[in-house]
Amino acid sequence: MRNAFYHARLFDYNSAEQWEAKSKKDAVARAHEKYKTMIKAYEQPALDPAVNAALTEFIAKRKSGCGCSYGEERKQPQSDDN
């Protein structure tokens, strides 16, 4: 069962000496590079215009029903304790 173990791509499995000689990058630095690469390569998938229109309408209805503007938190009712 050689495939029973997961090999995480963000970890460096080299020895400490190899790691120091190569780059000394920790998992956070490698993760940062990975996310930058993924963002740069991202292509937004195509969305059917009818689906987009339905979603836009749904969002508009939800925003108008909550009593808040985009970016604002929903207003909580005042309690009698205040």
DSSP file (Angstrom, degrees, kcal/mol; ACC not computed):
  #  RESIDUE AA STRUCTURE BP1 BP2  ACC     N-H-->O    O-->H-N    N-H-->O    O-->H-N    TCO  KAPPA ALPHA  PHI   PSI    X-CA   Y-CA   Z-CA
    1    1 A M    >         0   0    0      0, 0.0     3,-1.2     0, 0.0     4,-0.1   0.000 360.0 360.0 360.0  67.7    0.0    0.0    0.0
    2    2 A R  T 3   +     0   0    0      1,-0.3     3,-0.5     2,-0.1     0, 0.0   0.695 360.0  56.3 -74.1 -18.1    2.4    2.7   -1.1
    3    3 A N  T 3  S+     0   0    0      1,-0.2    -1,-0.3     3,-0.0     0, 0.0   0.187  77.3  97.2 -98.5  17.8   -0.3    5.1   -1.9
    4    4 A A  S <  S+     0   0    0     -3,-1.2     2,-0.4     2,-0.1    -1,-0.2   0.627  72.1  72.6 -80.1 -13.0   -1.8    5.0    1.6
    5    5 A F  S    S-     0   0    0     -3,-0.5     2,-0.4    -4,-0.1     0, 0.0  -0.867  79.0-130.2-110.2 136.8    0.0    8.2    2.7
    6    6 A Y        -     0   0    0     -2,-0.4     2,-0.8     1,-0.0    -2,-0.1  -0.660  13.1-151.1 -83.3 133.9   -0.9   11.7    1.6
    7    7 A H        -     0   0    0     -2,-0.4     2,-0.2     3,-0.0    -1,-0.0  -0.872  14.2-146.3-107.3  98.7    2.1   13.7    0.4
    8    8 A A    >   -     0   0    0     -2,-0.8     3,-0.6     1,-0.1    -2,-0.0  -0.436   2.8-146.9 -67.9 133.4    1.3   17.4    1.1
    9    9 A R  T 3  S+     0   0    0      1,-0.2    -1,-0.1    -2,-0.2    -2,-0.0   0.690  92.7  60.1 -76.2 -18.2    2.7   19.7   -1.6
   10   10 A L  T 3  S+     0   0    0      2,-0.1     2,-0.2    21,-0.0    -1,-0.2   0.637  89.6  85.2 -86.0 -12.7    3.4   22.6    0.9
   11   11 A F  S <  S-     0   0    0     -3,-0.6     2,-0.7    19,-0.1    15,-0.1  -0.610  74.1-134.2 -89.9 150.7    5.7   20.6    3.0
   12   12 A D        -     0   0    0     -2,-0.2     7,-0.1     1,-0.1    -2,-0.1  -0.917  17.4-173.9-102.9 114.7    9.4   20.2    2.3
   13   13 A Y        +     0   0    0     -2,-0.7    -1,-0.1     6,-0.0     3,-0.1   0.310  49.0 109.2 -94.2   8.6   10.4   16.6    2.8
   14   14 A N  S    S-     0   0    0      1,-0.1    -2,-0.1     2,-0.1     2,-0.0  -0.272  79.9 -89.7 -74.9 168.8   14.1   17.2    2.3
   15   15 A S     >  -     0   0    0      1,-0.1     4,-2.6     4,-0.0     5,-0.2  -0.292  40.8-104.1 -71.2 166.4   16.7   17.0    5.1
   16   16 A A  H  > S+     0   0    0      1,-0.2     4,-2.4     2,-0.2     5,-0.2   0.873 123.1  52.2 -60.1 -37.3   17.4   20.1    7.1
   17   17 A E  H  > S+     0   0    0      2,-0.2     4,-2.2     1,-0.2    -1,-0.2   0.916 111.0  45.8 -66.6 -43.1   20.7   20.5    5.3
   18   18 A Q  H  > S+     0   0    0      2,-0.2     4,-2.2     1,-0.2    -2,-0.2   0.905 112.2  52.1 -65.7 -40.7   19.0   20.3    1.9
   19   19 A W  H  X>S+     0   0    0     -4,-2.6     5,-2.1     1,-0.2     4,-2.0   0.915 111.3  46.7 -61.3 -44.8   16.3   22.7    3.0
   20   20 A E  H  <5S+     0   0    0     -4,-2.4    -1,-0.2     1,-0.2    -2,-0.2   0.903 114.7  46.4 -65.2 -41.0   18.9   25.3    4.2
   21   21 A A  H  <5S+     0   0    0     -4,-2.2    -1,-0.2    -5,-0.2    -2,-0.2   0.824 117.5  44.3 -70.5 -31.0   21.0   25.0    1.0
   22   22 A K  H  <5S-     0   0    0     -4,-2.2    -2,-0.2    -5,-0.2    -3,-0.2   0.983 132.7 -49.6 -81.9 -61.8   17.9   25.2   -1.3
   23   23 A S  T  <5 -     0   0    0     -4,-2.0    -3,-0.2    -5,-0.2     3,-0.1   0.556  46.9-134.2-152.6 -25.6   15.7   28.0    0.0
   24   24 A K      < +     0   0    0     -5,-2.1     2,-0.4     1,-0.2    -4,-0.1   0.738  50.1 157.4  61.3  25.0   14.8   27.9    3.7
   25   25 A K        -     0   0    0     -6,-0.2    -1,-0.2     4,-0.1     2,-0.1  -0.658  30.5-147.5 -82.2 132.6   11.2   28.6    2.9
   26   26 A D     >  -     0   0    0     -2,-0.4     4,-2.3    -3,-0.1     5,-0.2  -0.334  34.2 -92.2 -88.1 178.6    8.7   27.5    5.5
   27   27 A A  H  > S+     0   0    0      1,-0.2     4,-2.6     2,-0.2     5,-0.2   0.837 125.2  56.1 -62.0 -33.7    5.2   26.2    4.8
   28   28 A V  H  > S+     0   0    0      2,-0.2     4,-2.3     1,-0.2    -1,-0.2   0.929 108.8  46.0 -65.1 -44.7    3.7   29.7    5.1
   29   29 A A  H  > S+     0   0    0      2,-0.2     4,-2.1     1,-0.2    -2,-0.2   0.904 114.5  47.8 -64.7 -41.3    6.1   31.1    2.4
   30   30 A R  H  X S+     0   0    0     -4,-2.3     4,-2.3     2,-0.2    -2,-0.2   0.892 111.3  51.0 -67.4 -37.9    5.4   28.1    0.1
   31   31 A A  H  X S+     0   0    0     -4,-2.6     4,-2.7     2,-0.2     5,-0.2   0.899 108.6  52.3 -63.7 -40.5    1.6   28.5    0.7
   32   32 A H  H  X S+     0   0    0     -4,-2.3     4,-2.1     1,-0.2    -2,-0.2   0.928 111.1  46.4 -61.6 -45.5    1.8   32.2   -0.2
   33   33 A E  H  X S+     0   0    0     -4,-2.1     4,-2.2     1,-0.2    -1,-0.2   0.904 112.2  51.8 -62.4 -41.1    3.6   31.4   -3.5
   34   34 A K  H  X S+     0   0    0     -4,-2.3     4,-2.4     1,-0.2    -2,-0.2   0.925 110.2  46.9 -63.3 -45.6    1.1   28.7   -4.2
   35   35 A Y  H  X S+     0   0    0     -4,-2.7     4,-2.6     1,-0.2     5,-0.2   0.892 110.6  52.8 -67.1 -36.8   -1.9   31.0   -3.7
   36   36 A K  H  X S+     0   0    0     -4,-2.1     4,-2.2    -5,-0.2    -1,-0.2   0.918 111.2  47.2 -61.6 -42.4   -0.3   33.7   -5.8
   37   37 A T  H  X S+     0   0    0     -4,-2.2     4,-1.8     2,-0.2    -2,-0.2   0.905 112.6  49.1 -64.6 -42.3    0.2   31.2   -8.6
   38   38 A M  H  X S+     0   0    0     -4,-2.4     4,-0.8     2,-0.2    -2,-0.2   0.902 111.6  48.4 -65.9 -41.7   -3.4   29.9   -8.3
   39   39 A I  H >< S+     0   0    0     -4,-2.6     3,-0.6     1,-0.2    -1,-0.2   0.913 111.4  50.5 -64.2 -42.3   -4.9   33.5   -8.4
   40   40 A K  H 3< S+     0   0    0     -4,-2.2    -1,-0.2     1,-0.2    -2,-0.2   0.859 114.6  43.5 -64.6 -35.1   -2.8   34.4  -11.4
   41   41 A A  H 3< S+     0   0    0     -4,-1.8    -1,-0.2    -5,-0.2    -2,-0.2   0.530  87.4 120.7 -88.1  -6.6   -3.9   31.3  -13.3
   42   42 A Y    <<  -     0   0    0     -4,-0.8     2,-0.4    -3,-0.6    -3,-0.0  -0.331  40.4-171.1 -65.8 135.6   -7.6   31.5  -12.3
   43   43 A E        -     0   0    0     -2,-0.1    -2,-0.0     0, 0.0    -3,-0.0  -0.996  27.0-120.8-125.1 125.0  -10.1   31.8  -15.1
   44   44 A Q        -     0   0    0     -2,-0.4     3,-0.1     1,-0.1     2,-0.0  -0.439  33.5-118.8 -64.8 129.5  -13.7   32.6  -14.2
   45   45 A P        -     0   0    0      0, 0.0     2,-0.1     0, 0.0    -1,-0.1  -0.323  32.8 -95.8 -69.1 153.8  -15.9   29.8  -15.5
   46   46 A A        -     0   0    0      1,-0.0     2,-0.4    -2,-0.0     0, 0.0  -0.413  37.9-157.1 -68.1 142.9  -18.7   30.6  -18.0
   47   47 A L        -     0   0    0     -2,-0.1     5,-0.0    -3,-0.1    -1,-0.0  -0.990  23.4-112.4-126.8 128.7  -22.1   31.2  -16.5
   48   48 A D     >  -     0   0    0     -2,-0.4     4,-2.5     1,-0.1     3,-0.4  -0.348  25.4-129.8 -56.6 131.6  -25.3   30.9  -18.5
   49   49 A P  H  > S+     0   0    0      0, 0.0     4,-2.4     0, 0.0     5,-0.2   0.839 107.9  53.4 -55.9 -35.6  -26.8   34.4  -18.9
   50   50 A A  H  > S+     0   0    0      2,-0.2     4,-2.2     1,-0.2     5,-0.1   0.899 110.1  47.1 -67.2 -39.5  -30.2   33.1  -17.7
   51   51 A V  H  > S+     0   0    0     -3,-0.4     4,-2.6     2,-0.2     5,-0.2   0.914 111.7  51.2 -66.4 -42.6  -28.6   31.7  -14.5
   52   52 A N  H  X S+     0   0    0     -4,-2.5     4,-2.5     1,-0.2    -2,-0.2   0.911 110.5  48.6 -60.9 -43.2  -26.7   35.0  -14.0
   53   53 A A  H  X S+     0   0    0     -4,-2.4     4,-2.3     2,-0.2    -1,-0.2   0.907 111.8  49.4 -63.9 -42.1  -30.0   37.0  -14.4
   54   54 A A  H  X S+     0   0    0     -4,-2.2     4,-2.3     2,-0.2    -2,-0.2   0.905 112.7  47.3 -64.9 -41.7  -31.8   34.7  -11.9
   55   55 A L  H  X S+     0   0    0     -4,-2.6     4,-2.6     2,-0.2    -2,-0.2   0.907 111.2  51.0 -65.6 -41.6  -29.0   35.0   -9.4
   56   56 A T  H  X S+     0   0    0     -4,-2.5     4,-2.2     1,-0.2    -2,-0.2   0.905 112.1  47.3 -62.5 -42.0  -28.8   38.8   -9.7
   57   57 A E  H  X S+     0   0    0     -4,-2.3     4,-2.3     2,-0.2    -2,-0.2   0.913 111.5  50.7 -65.3 -43.1  -32.6   39.0   -9.2
   58   58 A F  H  X S+     0   0    0     -4,-2.3     4,-2.3     1,-0.2    -2,-0.2   0.917 111.0  48.5 -60.6 -44.8  -32.4   36.7   -6.1
   59   59 A I  H  X S+     0   0    0     -4,-2.6     4,-2.6     1,-0.2     5,-0.2   0.911 110.0  51.7 -63.7 -42.8  -29.6   38.8   -4.6
   60   60 A A  H  X S+     0   0    0     -4,-2.2     4,-2.2     1,-0.2    -1,-0.2   0.908 110.8  48.4 -61.2 -42.1  -31.5   42.0   -5.2
   61   61 A K  H  X S+     0   0    0     -4,-2.3     4,-1.5     2,-0.2    -1,-0.2   0.913 112.0  48.9 -64.3 -42.4  -34.6   40.6   -3.5
   62   62 A R  H  X S+     0   0    0     -4,-2.3     4,-1.0     1,-0.2    -2,-0.2   0.901 111.6  49.5 -65.2 -40.7  -32.6   39.3   -0.5
   63   63 A K  H >X>S+     0   0    0     -4,-2.6     5,-0.9     1,-0.2     4,-0.5   0.904 111.5  48.2 -65.1 -40.9  -30.8   42.7   -0.1
   64   64 A S  H 3<5S+     0   0    0     -4,-2.2     3,-0.3     1,-0.2    -1,-0.2   0.793 110.7  52.8 -71.4 -25.5  -34.1   44.6   -0.2
   65   65 A G  H 3<5S+     0   0    0     -4,-1.5    -1,-0.2     1,-0.2    -2,-0.2   0.659 101.4  58.2 -83.2 -17.1  -35.7   42.3    2.3
   66   66 A C  H <<5S-     0   0    0     -4,-1.0     9,-0.4    -3,-0.5    -1,-0.2   0.596 100.7-125.8 -92.5  -9.5  -33.0   42.5    5.0
   67   67 A G  T  <5S+     0   0    0     -4,-0.5     2,-0.3    -3,-0.3     8,-0.1   0.780  73.2 105.0  73.4  26.3  -33.2   46.3    5.5
   68   68 A C      < -     0   0    0     -5,-0.9    -1,-0.3     6,-0.1     2,-0.2  -0.922  65.4-122.7-135.5 162.1  -29.5   46.8    4.9
   69   69 A S    >   -     0   0    0     -2,-0.3     3,-2.2     4,-0.2     2,-0.0  -0.601  50.7 -74.6 -96.6 163.4  -27.2   48.1    2.2
   70   70 A Y  T 3  S+     0   0    0      1,-0.3    -1,-0.1    -2,-0.2     3,-0.1  -0.348 121.3  18.2 -56.9 131.7  -24.5   46.2    0.5
   71   71 A G  T 3  S+     0   0    0      1,-0.3     2,-0.3    -3,-0.1    -1,-0.3   0.289 103.2 106.5  89.4 -10.3  -21.5   46.0    2.9
   72   72 A E  S <  S-     0   0    0     -3,-2.2    -1,-0.3     1,-0.1     2,-0.1  -0.711  72.6-112.0 -99.9 153.9  -23.5   46.9    6.0
   73   73 A E        -     0   0    0     -2,-0.3    -4,-0.2     1,-0.1     2,-0.1  -0.472  42.1 -91.3 -78.8 155.6  -24.5   44.4    8.7
   74   74 A R        -     0   0    0     -2,-0.1     2,-0.3    -6,-0.1    -1,-0.1  -0.445  45.6-111.9 -65.8 136.0  -28.1   43.5    9.2
   75   75 A K        -     0   0    0     -9,-0.4    -1,-0.1    -2,-0.1    -7,-0.0  -0.551  28.8-142.2 -74.1 129.0  -29.9   45.8   11.7
   76   76 A Q        -     0   0    0     -2,-0.3     3,-0.1     1,-0.1     2,-0.0  -0.698  23.6-105.7 -90.3 142.0  -30.8   44.0   14.9
   77   77 A P        -     0   0    0      0, 0.0     2,-0.2     0, 0.0    -1,-0.1  -0.374  38.5-108.1 -65.6 145.6  -34.1   44.8   16.6
   78   78 A Q        -     0   0    0     -2,-0.0     2,-0.2     2,-0.0     0, 0.0  -0.510  31.8-141.7 -72.9 138.1  -33.8   46.9   19.8
   79   79 A S    >   -     0   0    0     -2,-0.2     3,-1.0     1,-0.1    -1,-0.0  -0.604  20.6-116.3 -95.9 164.2  -34.5   45.1   23.0
   80   80 A D  T 3  S+     0   0    0      1,-0.2    -1,-0.1    -2,-0.2    -2,-0.0   0.633 107.5  74.0 -72.6 -13.7  -36.3   46.5   26.0
   81   81 A D  T 3         0   0    0      1,-0.2    -1,-0.2     0, 0.0    -3,-0.0   0.708 360.0 360.0 -72.6 -20.9  -33.2   46.2   28.1
   82   82 A N    <         0   0    0     -3,-1.0    -1,-0.2     0, 0.0    -2,-0.1   0.470 360.0 360.0 -82.4 360.0  -31.4   49.1   26.3
